[in-house]
């Protein structure tokens, strides 16, 4: 158990995972504002790294896929998140794989944010990054395929140890890091507004304070 603004909470850290356009970043930043916890965006971190190393054009508003950097760097960043969850408190880690890296770690609330309407996801990316429909679809769906294909190879041993051997996901299923059964909380942002999504998480945390939604969003 940890505290936020002197309130005891049910979890000491939070991980948020979701595919592009689902609203994971929006939720992560809102939680950081309300709880006064440290927020880390894996996507923003990797983007900054790729731009610094000349692997990605800074003028491109869309995010790159995971194939632009090495498997070793992937593991370094992801295992860094796992170590943070094991040793620290008051952290909100938002990335595609943050909740996968939290498997088996006590005190971490693993959240899956998804949107059951793909056209809404596309529209969100268009508005967020000022992309065309074609660019937005490429940004979402091609990245999903490329990233999962890479991570299947990188984390196949961890998948067996943390997920299959624990009986969380059947061995017969292909590796896919966003199966609902791997998460403590699943929220469809097509059905829940950003305010409702935040409220769902705060309730699960046991947060009793008042929230100024206009200030948060």
C-alpha angles and dihedrals in degrees: 000000000000136000137243119196087344093310120124111233134196095239134037098208138022131214122194123193129177141143120255115297095018095109103248095136092049091052094045094052092045092052091049090053094049099039098035089230128144114266122208123187112200091195094054092045093051092045091054090048093049092049092047091052093046092247095122137031111251090210091063105094094197120083121253126240124255095256093081093077134047129272089239092058090047090055093044093056096040095047088047087061091049091052090049091054092049097048109026142053137212095042129139110197115189120186142114091267104026093106092046088054088050094060110130095009114125120226097029119119105215112206128190113199114192139161116220092202112070093194089061090051090052091048092051092053091047091054096040099048101023093241133153120252090256092049092047093051091049090047091054109033104031090048091051092054096043095044096047091046090054096044093048087065096040098048106029092116093048090047091057094044100041102031116017098037089048091055093241096124125017118255089234092065120090117248109274119156098210104061107142093230090068092064137074093212130027121192127184106208090195088068098032125056120227089260092050091046091054091047092052091055095044090052091052089050091051093240111170102181128108119260126214098209093185090058094043095051 
